[in-house]
Amino acid sequence: MQSGNENDPLVTRKEAQSMFGGVSRRTIWEWEKKGKLPPPIRLSTRVIGWRRSTIEALLQKAGV
């Protein structure tokens, strides 16, 4: 996956699910809808993701 920024790579929804402890795809979707996750970056027509630093910051904020 090409991120354009090697120091802050993109992670897919599936990778984010794993980083959040294996939450379901629906949970990620609900977090997006409720604003608990920032809007995703579209990587292709069927794949979305976020910057790794964004996910790590959310984990740190949650104390995980």
All heavy atoms as TSV, in Angstrom:
chain	resi	resn	atom	element	x	y	z
A	1	MET	N	N	0.843	-1.175	0.000
A	1	MET	CA	C	0.000	0.000	0.000
A	1	MET	C	C	0.885	1.233	0.000
A	1	MET	O	O	1.776	1.356	0.800
A	1	MET	CB	C	-0.896	-0.084	1.237
A	1	MET	CG	C	-1.584	1.158	1.592
A	1	MET	SD	S	-2.643	1.052	3.066
A	1	MET	CE	C	-2.205	-0.439	3.857
A	2	GLN	N	N	0.618	2.166	-0.854
A	2	GLN	CA	C	1.376	3.400	-0.940
A	2	GLN	C	C	0.658	4.475	-0.140
A	2	GLN	O	O	-0.528	4.677	-0.297
A	2	GLN	CB	C	1.469	3.837	-2.401
A	2	GLN	CG	C	2.121	2.815	-3.276
A	2	GLN	CD	C	3.575	3.122	-3.491
A	2	GLN	OE1	O	3.989	4.249	-3.333
A	2	GLN	NE2	N	4.341	2.124	-3.826
A	3	SER	N	N	1.378	5.151	0.732
A	3	SER	CA	C	0.739	6.143	1.587
A	3	SER	C	C	1.090	7.569	1.208
A	3	SER	O	O	0.402	8.489	1.597
A	3	SER	CB	C	1.121	5.903	3.040
A	3	SER	OG	O	2.480	6.199	3.233
A	4	GLY	N	N	2.180	7.769	0.524
A	4	GLY	CA	C	2.598	9.116	0.217
A	4	GLY	C	C	3.400	9.748	1.346
A	4	GLY	O	O	4.032	10.759	1.171
A	5	ASN	N	N	3.356	9.137	2.511
A	5	ASN	CA	C	4.092	9.626	3.666
A	5	ASN	C	C	4.614	8.409	4.420
A	5	ASN	O	O	3.902	7.804	5.204
A	5	ASN	CB	C	3.201	10.485	4.555
A	5	ASN	CG	C	3.951	11.090	5.705
A	5	ASN	OD1	O	5.059	10.687	6.023
A	5	ASN	ND2	N	3.347	12.054	6.351
A	6	GLU	N	N	5.851	8.064	4.183
A	6	GLU	CA	C	6.429	6.850	4.749
A	6	GLU	C	C	6.509	6.878	6.274
A	6	GLU	O	O	6.531	5.858	6.920
A	6	GLU	CB	C	7.814	6.592	4.155
A	6	GLU	CG	C	7.790	6.354	2.663
A	6	GLU	CD	C	6.886	5.217	2.242
A	6	GLU	OE1	O	6.904	4.156	2.897
A	6	GLU	OE2	O	6.153	5.383	1.265
A	7	ASN	N	N	6.555	8.078	6.872
A	7	ASN	CA	C	6.639	8.180	8.321
A	7	ASN	C	C	5.289	8.006	8.998
A	7	ASN	O	O	5.225	7.805	10.198
A	7	ASN	CB	C	7.240	9.532	8.724
A	7	ASN	CG	C	8.671	9.660	8.272
A	7	ASN	OD1	O	9.400	8.682	8.213
A	7	ASN	ND2	N	9.057	10.864	7.924
A	8	ASP	N	N	4.218	8.127	8.252
A	8	ASP	CA	C	2.869	7.981	8.790
A	8	ASP	C	C	2.030	7.185	7.795
A	8	ASP	O	O	1.211	7.754	7.074
A	8	ASP	CB	C	2.265	9.357	9.058
A	8	ASP	CG	C	1.011	9.286	9.913
A	8	ASP	OD1	O	0.689	8.195	10.436
A	8	ASP	OD2	O	0.357	10.333	10.060
A	9	PRO	N	N	2.241	5.878	7.736
A	9	PRO	CA	C	1.555	5.063	6.734
A	9	PRO	C	C	0.053	4.981	6.974
A	9	PRO	O	O	-0.438	5.278	8.065
A	9	PRO	CB	C	2.211	3.688	6.893
A	9	PRO	CG	C	2.688	3.670	8.298
A	9	PRO	CD	C	3.076	5.084	8.611
A	10	LEU	N	N	-0.650	4.562	5.943
A	10	LEU	CA	C	-2.084	4.340	6.044
A	10	LEU	C	C	-2.357	2.922	6.521
A	10	LEU	O	O	-1.616	1.999	6.195
A	10	LEU	CB	C	-2.745	4.559	4.685
A	10	LEU	CG	C	-2.711	5.986	4.159
A	10	LEU	CD1	C	-3.148	6.023	2.707
A	10	LEU	CD2	C	-3.606	6.874	5.004
A	11	VAL	N	N	-3.418	2.767	7.303
A	11	VAL	CA	C	-3.858	1.436	7.704
A	11	VAL	C	C	-5.277	1.252	7.176
A	11	VAL	O	O	-6.072	2.190	7.171
A	11	VAL	CB	C	-3.818	1.224	9.237
A	11	VAL	CG1	C	-2.418	1.288	9.754
A	11	VAL	CG2	C	-4.680	2.223	9.973
A	12	THR	N	N	-5.575	0.063	6.719
A	12	THR	CA	C	-6.905	-0.236	6.203
A	12	THR	C	C	-7.877	-0.434	7.359
A	12	THR	O	O	-7.485	-0.544	8.513
A	12	THR	CB	C	-6.892	-1.521	5.358
A	12	THR	OG1	O	-6.517	-2.613	6.195
A	12	THR	CG2	C	-5.953	-1.402	4.164
A	13	ARG	N	N	-9.156	-0.503	7.029
A	13	ARG	CA	C	-10.181	-0.745	8.044
A	13	ARG	C	C	-9.884	-2.057	8.781
A	13	ARG	O	O	-9.986	-2.124	9.997
A	13	ARG	CB	C	-11.564	-0.807	7.408
A	13	ARG	CG	C	-12.656	-1.008	8.450
A	13	ARG	CD	C	-14.016	-1.325	7.861
A	13	ARG	NE	N	-14.323	-0.684	6.631
A	13	ARG	CZ	C	-15.240	0.265	6.486
A	13	ARG	NH1	N	-15.904	0.709	7.508
A	13	ARG	NH2	N	-15.479	0.770	5.302
A	14	LYS	N	N	-9.490	-3.072	8.047
A	14	LYS	CA	C	-9.192	-4.367	8.662
A	14	LYS	C	C	-8.028	-4.255	9.646
A	14	LYS	O	O	-8.064	-4.818	10.742
A	14	LYS	CB	C	-8.902	-5.394	7.575
A	14	LYS	CG	C	-8.819	-6.807	8.082
A	14	LYS	CD	C	-8.930	-7.768	6.923
A	14	LYS	CE	C	-9.205	-9.155	7.373
A	14	LYS	NZ	N	-10.584	-9.430	7.704
A	15	GLU	N	N	-6.984	-3.519	9.276
A	15	GLU	CA	C	-5.853	-3.314	10.179
A	15	GLU	C	C	-6.275	-2.498	11.403
A	15	GLU	O	O	-5.845	-2.774	12.524
A	15	GLU	CB	C	-4.711	-2.617	9.445
A	15	GLU	CG	C	-4.067	-3.482	8.381
A	15	GLU	CD	C	-3.135	-2.710	7.461
A	15	GLU	OE1	O	-3.405	-1.530	7.154
A	15	GLU	OE2	O	-2.133	-3.311	7.039
A	16	ALA	N	N	-7.142	-1.510	11.187
A	16	ALA	CA	C	-7.639	-0.698	12.301
A	16	ALA	C	C	-8.456	-1.562	13.257
A	16	ALA	O	O	-8.340	-1.421	14.478
A	16	ALA	CB	C	-8.475	0.466	11.783
A	17	GLN	N	N	-9.275	-2.448	12.713
A	17	GLN	CA	C	-10.048	-3.357	13.554
A	17	GLN	C	C	-9.123	-4.140	14.475
A	17	GLN	O	O	-9.391	-4.281	15.667
A	17	GLN	CB	C	-10.846	-4.346	12.684
A	17	GLN	CG	C	-12.042	-3.756	12.008
A	17	GLN	CD	C	-12.693	-4.752	11.077
A	17	GLN	OE1	O	-12.612	-4.607	9.872
A	17	GLN	NE2	N	-13.326	-5.757	11.626
A	18	SER	N	N	-8.050	-4.633	13.922
A	18	SER	CA	C	-7.074	-5.396	14.696
A	18	SER	C	C	-6.420	-4.523	15.763
A	18	SER	O	O	-6.256	-4.943	16.911
A	18	SER	CB	C	-6.012	-5.981	13.764
A	18	SER	OG	O	-5.034	-6.652	14.489
A	19	MET	N	N	-6.054	-3.291	15.401
A	19	MET	CA	C	-5.412	-2.385	16.351
A	19	MET	C	C	-6.337	-2.050	17.516
A	19	MET	O	O	-5.890	-1.811	18.635
A	19	MET	CB	C	-4.974	-1.095	15.644
A	19	MET	CG	C	-3.812	-1.303	14.686
A	19	MET	SD	S	-3.396	0.180	13.747
A	19	MET	CE	C	-2.550	1.136	15.013
A	20	PHE	N	N	-7.650	-2.037	17.267
A	20	PHE	CA	C	-8.637	-1.763	18.316
A	20	PHE	C	C	-9.047	-3.034	19.061
A	20	PHE	O	O	-10.058	-3.047	19.750
A	20	PHE	CB	C	-9.874	-1.082	17.737
A	20	PHE	CG	C	-9.684	0.374	17.432
A	20	PHE	CD1	C	-9.791	0.840	16.136
A	20	PHE	CD2	C	-9.400	1.283	18.430
A	20	PHE	CE1	C	-9.623	2.188	15.840
A	20	PHE	CE2	C	-9.229	2.628	18.157
A	20	PHE	CZ	C	-9.338	3.078	16.853
A	21	GLY	N	N	-8.271	-4.072	18.937
A	21	GLY	CA	C	-8.523	-5.292	19.701
A	21	GLY	C	C	-9.474	-6.269	19.045
A	21	GLY	O	O	-10.072	-7.103	19.719
A	22	GLY	N	N	-9.651	-6.150	17.743
A	22	GLY	CA	C	-10.489	-7.111	17.025
A	22	GLY	C	C	-11.962	-6.739	16.996
A	22	GLY	O	O	-12.809	-7.622	16.877
A	23	VAL	N	N	-12.275	-5.443	17.105
A	23	VAL	CA	C	-13.675	-5.038	17.021
A	23	VAL	C	C	-14.225	-5.388	15.651
A	23	VAL	O	O	-13.478	-5.575	14.690
A	23	VAL	CB	C	-13.862	-3.520	17.309
A	23	VAL	CG1	C	-13.420	-3.177	18.706
A	23	VAL	CG2	C	-13.152	-2.670	16.286
A	24	SER	N	N	-15.545	-5.452	15.565
A	24	SER	CA	C	-16.176	-5.837	14.306
A	24	SER	C	C	-16.173	-4.700	13.294
A	24	SER	O	O	-15.977	-3.530	13.638
A	24	SER	CB	C	-17.624	-6.267	14.557
A	24	SER	OG	O	-18.409	-5.135	14.911
A	25	ARG	N	N	-16.415	-5.056	12.057
A	25	ARG	CA	C	-16.514	-4.063	10.984
A	25	ARG	C	C	-17.668	-3.104	11.279
A	25	ARG	O	O	-17.572	-1.907	11.051
A	25	ARG	CB	C	-16.731	-4.786	9.649
A	25	ARG	CG	C	-16.808	-3.868	8.485
A	25	ARG	CD	C	-17.005	-4.646	7.206
A	25	ARG	NE	N	-17.251	-3.706	6.130
A	25	ARG	CZ	C	-16.710	-3.781	4.943
A	25	ARG	NH1	N	-15.907	-4.765	4.662
A	25	ARG	NH2	N	-16.985	-2.893	4.036
A	26	ARG	N	N	-18.759	-3.650	11.817
A	26	ARG	CA	C	-19.916	-2.817	12.160
A	26	ARG	C	C	-19.558	-1.799	13.245
A	26	ARG	O	O	-19.991	-0.646	13.192
A	26	ARG	CB	C	-21.083	-3.671	12.613
A	26	ARG	CG	C	-22.285	-2.825	12.986
A	26	ARG	CD	C	-23.541	-3.645	13.136
A	26	ARG	NE	N	-24.636	-2.823	13.549
A	26	ARG	CZ	C	-25.465	-2.207	12.726
A	26	ARG	NH1	N	-25.311	-2.336	11.436
A	26	ARG	NH2	N	-26.453	-1.467	13.189
A	27	THR	N	N	-18.762	-2.203	14.223
A	27	THR	CA	C	-18.341	-1.276	15.281
A	27	THR	C	C	-17.552	-0.118	14.688
A	27	THR	O	O	-17.793	1.044	15.024
A	27	THR	CB	C	-17.511	-2.009	16.346
A	27	THR	OG1	O	-18.333	-3.006	16.961
A	27	THR	CG2	C	-16.987	-1.063	17.402
A	28	ILE	N	N	-16.614	-0.433	13.790
A	28	ILE	CA	C	-15.836	0.618	13.126
A	28	ILE	C	C	-16.780	1.548	12.370
A	28	ILE	O	O	-16.667	2.769	12.456
A	28	ILE	CB	C	-14.779	0.013	12.171
A	28	ILE	CG1	C	-13.715	-0.770	12.947
A	28	ILE	CG2	C	-14.148	1.086	11.286
A	28	ILE	CD1	C	-12.743	0.070	13.736
A	29	TRP	N	N	-17.733	0.991	11.661
A	29	TRP	CA	C	-18.709	1.781	10.904
A	29	TRP	C	C	-19.505	2.687	11.843
A	29	TRP	O	O	-19.713	3.864	11.554
A	29	TRP	CB	C	-19.632	0.845	10.128
A	29	TRP	CG	C	-20.688	1.557	9.348
A	29	TRP	CD1	C	-20.542	2.171	8.137
A	29	TRP	CD2	C	-22.045	1.756	9.729
A	29	TRP	NE1	N	-21.741	2.731	7.745
A	29	TRP	CE2	C	-22.685	2.481	8.713
A	29	TRP	CE3	C	-22.794	1.358	10.830
A	29	TRP	CZ2	C	-24.022	2.832	8.770
A	29	TRP	CZ3	C	-24.132	1.714	10.887
A	29	TRP	CH2	C	-24.725	2.445	9.867
A	30	GLU	N	N	-19.957	2.149	12.986
A	30	GLU	CA	C	-20.716	2.945	13.956
A	30	GLU	C	C	-19.854	4.066	14.544
A	30	GLU	O	O	-20.341	5.186	14.742
A	30	GLU	CB	C	-21.270	2.053	15.061
A	30	GLU	CG	C	-22.405	1.171	14.592
A	30	GLU	CD	C	-22.887	0.191	15.640
A	30	GLU	OE1	O	-22.306	0.129	16.747
A	30	GLU	OE2	O	-23.858	-0.533	15.347
A	31	TRP	N	N	-18.595	3.783	14.822
A	31	TRP	CA	C	-17.693	4.816	15.337
A	31	TRP	C	C	-17.511	5.926	14.309
A	31	TRP	O	O	-17.465	7.091	14.662
A	31	TRP	CB	C	-16.348	4.222	15.709
A	31	TRP	CG	C	-16.357	3.367	16.939
A	31	TRP	CD1	C	-17.374	3.212	17.839
A	31	TRP	CD2	C	-15.303	2.533	17.405
A	31	TRP	NE1	N	-17.008	2.340	18.829
A	31	TRP	CE2	C	-15.739	1.907	18.591
A	31	TRP	CE3	C	-14.032	2.252	16.931
A	31	TRP	CZ2	C	-14.946	1.032	19.316
A	31	TRP	CZ3	C	-13.241	1.363	17.651
A	31	TRP	CH2	C	-13.690	0.763	18.837
A	32	GLU	N	N	-17.411	5.544	13.031
A	32	GLU	CA	C	-17.306	6.551	11.971
A	32	GLU	C	C	-18.558	7.429	11.963
A	32	GLU	O	O	-18.470	8.661	11.918
A	32	GLU	CB	C	-17.176	5.889	10.595
A	32	GLU	CG	C	-15.878	5.185	10.333
A	32	GLU	CD	C	-15.925	4.421	9.032
A	32	GLU	OE1	O	-16.535	4.900	8.051
A	32	GLU	OE2	O	-15.345	3.318	8.976
A	33	LYS	N	N	-19.717	6.790	12.009
A	33	LYS	CA	C	-20.996	7.493	11.939
A	33	LYS	C	C	-21.185	8.432	13.131
A	33	LYS	O	O	-21.715	9.526	12.985
A	33	LYS	CB	C	-22.126	6.460	11.886
A	33	LYS	CG	C	-23.468	7.021	11.570
A	33	LYS	CD	C	-24.483	5.918	11.380
A	33	LYS	CE	C	-25.849	6.498	11.078
A	33	LYS	NZ	N	-26.854	5.470	10.911
A	34	LYS	N	N	-20.747	8.004	14.320
A	34	LYS	CA	C	-20.908	8.800	15.545
A	34	LYS	C	C	-19.805	9.846	15.723
A	34	LYS	O	O	-19.851	10.634	16.653
A	34	LYS	CB	C	-20.927	7.883	16.763
A	34	LYS	CG	C	-22.155	7.007	16.835
A	34	LYS	CD	C	-22.092	6.089	18.031
A	34	LYS	CE	C	-23.314	5.189	18.085
A	34	LYS	NZ	N	-23.243	4.248	19.197
A	35	GLY	N	N	-18.806	9.828	14.842
A	35	GLY	CA	C	-17.727	10.803	14.927
A	35	GLY	C	C	-16.611	10.417	15.886
A	35	GLY	O	O	-15.737	11.222	16.182
A	36	LYS	N	N	-16.618	9.171	16.371
A	36	LYS	CA	C	-15.539	8.704	17.245
A	36	LYS	C	C	-14.267	8.451	16.442
A	36	LYS	O	O	-13.179	8.464	17.002
A	36	LYS	CB	C	-15.952	7.435	17.988
A	36	LYS	CG	C	-17.050	7.674	18.999
A	36	LYS	CD	C	-17.390	6.407	19.740
A	36	LYS	CE	C	-18.468	6.661	20.767
A	36	LYS	NZ	N	-18.774	5.458	21.527
A	37	LEU	N	N	-14.423	8.212	15.158
A	37	LEU	CA	C	-13.302	8.090	14.229
A	37	LEU	C	C	-13.415	9.222	13.224
A	37	LEU	O	O	-14.516	9.565	12.798
A	37	LEU	CB	C	-13.355	6.761	13.466
A	37	LEU	CG	C	-12.869	5.518	14.169
A	37	LEU	CD1	C	-13.121	4.290	13.291
A	37	LEU	CD2	C	-11.410	5.605	14.490
A	38	PRO	N	N	-12.310	9.819	12.825
A	38	PRO	CA	C	-12.387	10.871	11.797
A	38	PRO	C	C	-12.776	10.254	10.457
A	38	PRO	O	O	-12.698	9.040	10.281
A	38	PRO	CB	C	-10.954	11.402	11.754
A	38	PRO	CG	C	-10.112	10.296	12.252
A	38	PRO	CD	C	-10.945	9.549	13.253
A	39	PRO	N	N	-13.204	11.085	9.520
A	39	PRO	CA	C	-13.542	10.554	8.198
A	39	PRO	C	C	-12.359	9.779	7.617
A	39	PRO	O	O	-11.214	10.207	7.731
A	39	PRO	CB	C	-13.830	11.800	7.367
A	39	PRO	CG	C	-14.189	12.853	8.369
A	39	PRO	CD	C	-13.384	12.521	9.596
A	40	PRO	N	N	-12.643	8.628	7.017
A	40	PRO	CA	C	-11.562	7.823	6.451
A	40	PRO	C	C	-11.035	8.403	5.148
A	40	PRO	O	O	-11.667	9.244	4.521
A	40	PRO	CB	C	-12.228	6.466	6.200
A	40	PRO	CG	C	-13.657	6.807	5.996
A	40	PRO	CD	C	-13.948	7.995	6.869
A	41	ILE	N	N	-9.878	7.907	4.766
A	41	ILE	CA	C	-9.250	8.242	3.488
A	41	ILE	C	C	-9.577	7.110	2.530
A	41	ILE	O	O	-9.365	5.935	2.854
A	41	ILE	CB	C	-7.723	8.374	3.651
A	41	ILE	CG1	C	-7.391	9.484	4.646
A	41	ILE	CG2	C	-7.051	8.613	2.299
A	41	ILE	CD1	C	-5.949	9.459	5.123
A	42	ARG	N	N	-10.109	7.435	1.370
A	42	ARG	CA	C	-10.453	6.399	0.391
A	42	ARG	C	C	-9.194	5.964	-0.329
A	42	ARG	O	O	-8.505	6.768	-0.938
A	42	ARG	CB	C	-11.477	6.919	-0.605
A	42	ARG	CG	C	-11.899	5.827	-1.551
A	42	ARG	CD	C	-13.311	5.874	-2.013
A	42	ARG	NE	N	-14.366	5.970	-1.040
A	42	ARG	CZ	C	-14.913	4.917	-0.411
A	42	ARG	NH1	N	-14.469	3.709	-0.632
A	42	ARG	NH2	N	-15.891	5.098	0.427
A	43	LEU	N	N	-8.869	4.669	-0.224
A	43	LEU	CA	C	-7.682	4.112	-0.859
A	43	LEU	C	C	-7.995	3.532	-2.235
A	43	LEU	O	O	-7.139	3.488	-3.105
A	43	LEU	CB	C	-7.072	3.035	0.036
A	43	LEU	CG	C	-6.735	3.486	1.465
A	43	LEU	CD1	C	-6.279	2.317	2.299
A	43	LEU	CD2	C	-5.700	4.575	1.438
A	44	SER	N	N	-9.214	3.050	-2.396
A	44	SER	CA	C	-9.709	2.574	-3.685
A	44	SER	C	C	-11.231	2.601	-3.597
A	44	SER	O	O	-11.779	3.077	-2.606
A	44	SER	CB	C	-9.192	1.154	-3.985
A	44	SER	OG	O	-9.851	0.201	-3.168
A	45	THR	N	N	-11.896	2.087	-4.603
A	45	THR	CA	C	-13.361	2.135	-4.583
A	45	THR	C	C	-13.959	1.329	-3.438
A	45	THR	O	O	-15.046	1.633	-2.972
A	45	THR	CB	C	-13.955	1.636	-5.912
A	45	THR	OG1	O	-13.457	0.331	-6.167
A	45	THR	CG2	C	-13.605	2.572	-7.047
A	46	ARG	N	N	-13.241	0.313	-2.957
A	46	ARG	CA	C	-13.782	-0.543	-1.903
A	46	ARG	C	C	-12.966	-0.545	-0.614
A	46	ARG	O	O	-13.328	-1.237	0.330
A	46	ARG	CB	C	-13.879	-1.976	-2.428
A	46	ARG	CG	C	-14.824	-2.074	-3.622
A	46	ARG	CD	C	-15.057	-3.482	-3.997
A	46	ARG	NE	N	-15.764	-4.143	-2.906
A	46	ARG	CZ	C	-16.114	-5.405	-2.917
A	46	ARG	NH1	N	-15.815	-6.150	-3.940
A	46	ARG	NH2	N	-16.745	-5.936	-1.899
A	47	VAL	N	N	-11.880	0.196	-0.568
A	47	VAL	CA	C	-10.986	0.163	0.592
A	47	VAL	C	C	-10.813	1.566	1.165
A	47	VAL	O	O	-10.551	2.507	0.426
A	47	VAL	CB	C	-9.601	-0.415	0.211
A	47	VAL	CG1	C	-8.670	-0.454	1.410
A	47	VAL	CG2	C	-9.742	-1.805	-0.391
A	48	ILE	N	N	-10.975	1.656	2.496
A	48	ILE	CA	C	-10.738	2.922	3.182
A	48	ILE	C	C	-9.689	2.702	4.255
A	48	ILE	O	O	-9.386	1.569	4.625
A	48	ILE	CB	C	-12.019	3.502	3.814
A	48	ILE	CG1	C	-12.545	2.567	4.904
A	48	ILE	CG2	C	-13.053	3.820	2.769
A	48	ILE	CD1	C	-13.614	3.164	5.766
A	49	GLY	N	N	-9.160	3.800	4.772
A	49	GLY	CA	C	-8.166	3.678	5.829
A	49	GLY	C	C	-7.953	5.006	6.531
A	49	GLY	O	O	-8.603	6.001	6.236
A	50	TRP	N	N	-7.033	4.988	7.463
A	50	TRP	CA	C	-6.671	6.169	8.239
A	50	TRP	C	C	-5.159	6.202	8.371
A	50	TRP	O	O	-4.494	5.185	8.202
A	50	TRP	CB	C	-7.260	6.104	9.651
A	50	TRP	CG	C	-8.741	6.147	9.679
A	50	TRP	CD1	C	-9.533	7.255	9.807
A	50	TRP	CD2	C	-9.642	5.045	9.580
A	50	TRP	NE1	N	-10.850	6.907	9.788
A	50	TRP	CE2	C	-10.953	5.547	9.642
A	50	TRP	CE3	C	-9.476	3.662	9.412
A	50	TRP	CZ2	C	-12.068	4.736	9.562
A	50	TRP	CZ3	C	-10.595	2.866	9.339
A	50	TRP	CH2	C	-11.872	3.404	9.409
A	51	ARG	N	N	-4.607	7.333	8.733
A	51	ARG	CA	C	-3.193	7.419	9.061
A	51	ARG	C	C	-2.951	6.642	10.346
A	51	ARG	O	O	-3.766	6.686	11.270
A	51	ARG	CB	C	-2.763	8.879	9.255
A	51	ARG	CG	C	-2.836	9.701	8.009
A	51	ARG	CD	C	-1.576	9.542	7.222
A	51	ARG	NE	N	-1.695	10.219	5.943
A	51	ARG	CZ	C	-1.043	9.829	4.883
A	51	ARG	NH1	N	-0.225	8.807	4.936
A	51	ARG	NH2	N	-1.183	10.465	3.755
A	52	ARG	N	N	-1.862	5.919	10.398
A	52	ARG	CA	C	-1.526	5.136	11.584
A	52	ARG	C	C	-1.484	6.030	12.826
A	52	ARG	O	O	-1.956	5.642	13.894
A	52	ARG	CB	C	-0.191	4.417	11.416
A	52	ARG	CG	C	0.211	3.600	12.628
A	52	ARG	CD	C	1.432	2.747	12.381
A	52	ARG	NE	N	1.186	1.712	11.399
A	52	ARG	CZ	C	0.583	0.550	11.652
A	52	ARG	NH1	N	0.162	0.280	12.837
A	52	ARG	NH2	N	0.435	-0.343	10.696
A	53	SER	N	N	-0.963	7.242	12.686
A	53	SER	CA	C	-0.867	8.147	13.832
A	53	SER	C	C	-2.250	8.504	14.385
A	53	SER	O	O	-2.411	8.688	15.589
A	53	SER	CB	C	-0.115	9.423	13.441
A	53	SER	OG	O	-0.815	10.122	12.433
A	54	THR	N	N	-3.254	8.571	13.524
A	54	THR	CA	C	-4.618	8.863	13.969
A	54	THR	C	C	-5.139	7.742	14.850
A	54	THR	O	O	-5.688	7.993	15.928
A	54	THR	CB	C	-5.547	9.054	12.752
A	54	THR	OG1	O	-5.053	10.120	11.953
A	54	THR	CG2	C	-6.971	9.330	13.182
A	55	ILE	N	N	-4.956	6.505	14.405
A	55	ILE	CA	C	-5.422	5.349	15.176
A	55	ILE	C	C	-4.651	5.254	16.490
A	55	ILE	O	O	-5.243	5.034	17.553
A	55	ILE	CB	C	-5.279	4.046	14.356
A	55	ILE	CG1	C	-6.072	4.134	13.050
A	55	ILE	CG2	C	-5.705	2.840	15.181
A	55	ILE	CD1	C	-7.557	4.337	13.198
A	56	GLU	N	N	-3.340	5.447	16.431
A	56	GLU	CA	C	-2.531	5.369	17.644
A	56	GLU	C	C	-2.917	6.453	18.655
A	56	GLU	O	O	-2.961	6.209	19.850
A	56	GLU	CB	C	-1.042	5.445	17.301
A	56	GLU	CG	C	-0.559	4.192	16.606
A	56	GLU	CD	C	0.855	4.296	16.068
A	56	GLU	OE1	O	1.408	5.418	16.001
A	56	GLU	OE2	O	1.412	3.237	15.696
A	57	ALA	N	N	-3.250	7.650	18.160
A	57	ALA	CA	C	-3.676	8.732	19.054
A	57	ALA	C	C	-5.001	8.386	19.727
A	57	ALA	O	O	-5.182	8.649	20.929
A	57	ALA	CB	C	-3.803	10.036	18.282
A	58	LEU	N	N	-5.922	7.767	18.989
A	58	LEU	CA	C	-7.201	7.360	19.568
A	58	LEU	C	C	-7.002	6.276	20.627
A	58	LEU	O	O	-7.643	6.289	21.676
A	58	LEU	CB	C	-8.153	6.869	18.478
A	58	LEU	CG	C	-8.672	7.942	17.528
A	58	LEU	CD1	C	-9.380	7.308	16.357
A	58	LEU	CD2	C	-9.608	8.887	18.267
A	59	LEU	N	N	-6.081	5.350	20.355
A	59	LEU	CA	C	-5.784	4.297	21.326
A	59	LEU	C	C	-5.171	4.887	22.590
A	59	LEU	O	O	-5.519	4.489	23.703
A	59	LEU	CB	C	-4.849	3.257	20.714
A	59	LEU	CG	C	-5.465	2.348	19.666
A	59	LEU	CD1	C	-4.385	1.573	18.929
A	59	LEU	CD2	C	-6.474	1.410	20.301
A	60	GLN	N	N	-4.272	5.833	22.421
A	60	GLN	CA	C	-3.626	6.464	23.569
A	60	GLN	C	C	-4.640	7.245	24.390
A	60	GLN	O	O	-4.646	7.185	25.621
A	60	GLN	CB	C	-2.500	7.383	23.109
A	60	GLN	CG	C	-1.684	7.944	24.234
A	60	GLN	CD	C	-0.503	8.746	23.722
A	60	GLN	OE1	O	-0.553	9.354	22.663
A	60	GLN	NE2	N	0.566	8.738	24.498
A	61	LYS	N	N	-5.534	7.946	23.724
A	61	LYS	CA	C	-6.580	8.725	24.397
A	61	LYS	C	C	-7.494	7.809	25.206
A	61	LYS	O	O	-7.932	8.162	26.301
A	61	LYS	CB	C	-7.394	9.503	23.369
A	61	LYS	CG	C	-8.452	10.388	23.956
A	61	LYS	CD	C	-9.168	11.161	22.859
A	61	LYS	CE	C	-10.300	11.983	23.431
A	61	LYS	NZ	N	-11.043	12.664	22.373
A	62	ALA	N	N	-7.759	6.612	24.650
A	62	ALA	CA	C	-8.627	5.653	25.322
A	62	ALA	C	C	-7.885	4.891	26.427
A	62	ALA	O	O	-8.494	4.146	27.183
A	62	ALA	CB	C	-9.197	4.666	24.317
A	63	GLY	N	N	-6.576	5.068	26.479
A	63	GLY	CA	C	-5.795	4.388	27.497
A	63	GLY	C	C	-5.520	2.929	27.210
A	63	GLY	O	O	-5.312	2.127	28.116
A	64	VAL	N	N	-5.551	2.590	25.938
A	64	VAL	CA	C	-5.319	1.196	25.538
A	64	VAL	C	C	-3.845	0.960	25.302
A	64	VAL	O	O	-3.136	1.715	24.773
A	64	VAL	CB	C	-6.129	0.847	24.268
A	64	VAL	CG1	C	-5.837	-0.562	23.811
A	64	VAL	CG2	C	-7.597	1.034	24.543
